[in-house]
Amino acid sequence: MKKEGIRSRILATEKLHIENKTLFVDLKENDGGKFIQIAEISNDRKSTIVIPFSGHQKFMETLQKIASSFI
Protein backbone atom coordinates (compact mmCIF):
# COMPACT_ATOMS: atom_id res chain seq x y z
CA MET A 1 0.00 0.00 0.00
CA LYS A 2 1.34 3.40 -0.96
CA LYS A 3 1.51 5.90 1.86
CA GLU A 4 0.27 9.40 1.14
CA GLY A 5 2.94 12.06 0.84
CA ILE A 6 5.90 9.67 0.67
CA ARG A 7 7.96 10.24 -2.44
CA SER A 8 10.48 7.79 -3.77
CA ARG A 9 13.11 8.24 -6.43
CA ILE A 10 14.25 5.64 -8.93
CA LEU A 11 17.94 4.75 -8.66
CA ALA A 12 17.91 2.04 -11.37
CA THR A 13 15.27 0.40 -13.53
CA GLU A 14 14.94 -2.51 -15.95
CA LYS A 15 12.01 -3.55 -18.13
CA LEU A 16 11.45 -7.20 -19.09
CA HIS A 17 9.03 -8.76 -21.56
CA ILE A 18 8.32 -12.40 -20.76
CA GLU A 19 5.51 -14.15 -22.62
CA ASN A 20 2.44 -11.90 -22.26
CA LYS A 21 3.80 -10.02 -19.25
CA THR A 22 5.79 -6.84 -18.83
CA LEU A 23 7.88 -6.60 -15.66
CA PHE A 24 9.45 -3.46 -14.26
CA VAL A 25 12.25 -4.03 -11.73
CA ASP A 26 13.17 -0.80 -9.96
CA LEU A 27 15.66 0.06 -7.26
CA LYS A 28 14.10 2.96 -5.40
CA GLU A 29 14.83 5.07 -2.35
CA ASN A 30 12.69 7.10 0.02
CA ASP A 31 13.01 8.41 3.57
CA GLY A 32 12.70 4.83 4.84
CA GLY A 33 15.67 3.62 2.78
CA LYS A 34 16.29 1.66 -0.40
CA PHE A 35 13.96 -1.00 -1.74
CA ILE A 36 13.33 -3.11 -4.82
CA GLN A 37 9.93 -2.77 -6.44
CA ILE A 38 8.79 -5.36 -8.95
CA ALA A 39 5.69 -4.47 -10.95
CA GLU A 40 3.93 -6.81 -13.37
CA ILE A 41 1.58 -5.67 -16.07
CA SER A 42 -0.46 -8.46 -17.61
CA ASN A 43 -3.74 -8.12 -19.48
CA ASP A 44 -4.04 -4.47 -18.35
CA ARG A 45 -3.70 -5.43 -14.66
CA LYS A 46 -0.82 -4.23 -12.49
CA SER A 47 0.55 -6.08 -9.47
CA THR A 48 3.45 -4.85 -7.34
CA ILE A 49 5.70 -6.29 -4.66
CA VAL A 50 8.24 -4.39 -2.60
CA ILE A 51 11.34 -5.93 -1.07
CA PRO A 52 13.40 -3.90 1.42
CA PHE A 53 16.94 -3.67 0.07
CA SER A 54 18.23 -5.19 3.30
CA GLY A 55 16.53 -8.43 2.22
CA HIS A 56 17.69 -8.50 -1.39
CA GLN A 57 20.42 -11.10 -0.79
CA LYS A 58 18.03 -13.51 0.92
CA PHE A 59 15.47 -12.95 -1.85
CA MET A 60 18.06 -13.70 -4.58
CA GLU A 61 19.28 -16.82 -2.74
CA THR A 62 15.70 -18.06 -2.52
CA LEU A 63 15.12 -17.50 -6.24
CA GLN A 64 18.35 -19.35 -7.04
CA LYS A 65 17.36 -22.25 -4.78
CA ILE A 66 13.95 -22.58 -6.40
CA ALA A 67 15.31 -22.23 -9.95
CA SER A 68 18.11 -24.76 -9.38
CA SER A 69 15.61 -27.40 -8.33
CA PHE A 70 14.20 -27.36 -11.90
CA ILE A 71 17.50 -27.54 -13.78
C-alpha positions in Angstrom: 0.0 0.0 0.0 1.3 3.4 -1.0 1.5 5.9 1.9 0.3 9.4 1.1 2.9 12.1 0.8 5.9 9.7 0.7 8.0 10.2 -2.4 10.5 7.8 -3.8 13.1 8.2 -6.4 14.3 5.6 -8.9 17.9 4.7 -8.7 17.9 2.0 -11.4 15.3 0.4 -13.5 14.9 -2.5 -15.9 12.0 -3.5 -18.1 11.4 -7.2 -19.1 9.0 -8.8 -21.6 8.3 -12.4 -20.8 5.5 -14.1 -22.6 2.4 -11.9 -22.3 3.8 -10.0 -19.2 5.8 -6.8 -18.8 7.9 -6.6 -15.7 9.5 -3.5 -14.3 12.2 -4.0 -11.7 13.2 -0.8 -10.0 15.7 0.1 -7.3 14.1 3.0 -5.4 14.8 5.1 -2.4 12.7 7.1 0.0 13.0 8.4 3.6 12.7 4.8 4.8 15.7 3.6 2.8 16.3 1.7 -0.4 14.0 -1.0 -1.7 13.3 -3.1 -4.8 9.9 -2.8 -6.4 8.8 -5.4 -9.0 5.7 -4.5 -11.0 3.9 -6.8 -13.4 1.6 -5.7 -16.1 -0.5 -8.5 -17.6 -3.7 -8.1 -19.5 -4.0 -4.5 -18.3 -3.7 -5.4 -14.7 -0.8 -4.2 -12.5 0.6 -6.1 -9.5 3.5 -4.9 -7.3 5.7 -6.3 -4.7 8.2 -4.4 -2.6 11.3 -5.9 -1.1 13.4 -3.9 1.4 16.9 -3.7 0.1 18.2 -5.2 3.3 16.5 -8.4 2.2 17.7 -8.5 -1.4 20.4 -11.1 -0.8 18.0 -13.5 0.9 15.5 -13.0 -1.8 18.1 -13.7 -4.6 19.3 -16.8 -2.7 15.7 -18.1 -2.5 15.1 -17.5 -6.2 18.4 -19.3 -7.0 17.4 -22.2 -4.8 14.0 -22.6 -6.4 15.3 -22.2 -9.9 18.1 -24.8 -9.4 15.6 -27.4 -8.3 14.2 -27.4 -11.9 17.5 -27.5 -13.8 
